[in-house]
Amino acid sequence: MKHATLAILATLCAAAAQAATPAELLDGYRAEAARQSAGFQPSAQRGAEFFQHRFGASAKMPSCASCHTDNPAQPGRHVVTDKAIKPLAPAANAGRFTDPAKVEKWFRRNCTEVVGRECSAAEKADFVAFLLGGR
């Protein structure tokens, strides 16, 4: 029994460690959002509006663009720590949106700090669609 449990855990960990593409992540968020709202389709326009929207949860970080600049294909800088941030758009930074665990970590952290709550699957789908240039 112990060996079977360890084997299952190893398989799950290996599957979770596999890289994804931004399009695959978008498809996952689209499917999750469609389960919550039938017929949901991601919108790059809504994603762009979300990116620029001033949420007001933080005076120092009112929007995503506060740190990621108005152009997510350009490097940014964290407004609190002054740490350099690589471009957010996958076209300018091939490593973006390829590790599902990292993507969720950063959505959780940034949505909480900027939006004031966790982002919905629909918001994540729209955001990724925007960063992928409307796909």
Secondary structure, DSSP 8 states (H G I E B T S, - for coil): -HHHHHHHHHHHHHHHHS---HHHHHHHHHHHHHHHSTT----HHHHHHHHH----S-SS--STHHHH-S-TTS-EE-TTT--EE--SSTTT-TTTT--HHHHHHHHHHHIIIIISS---HHHHHHHHHHHTT--
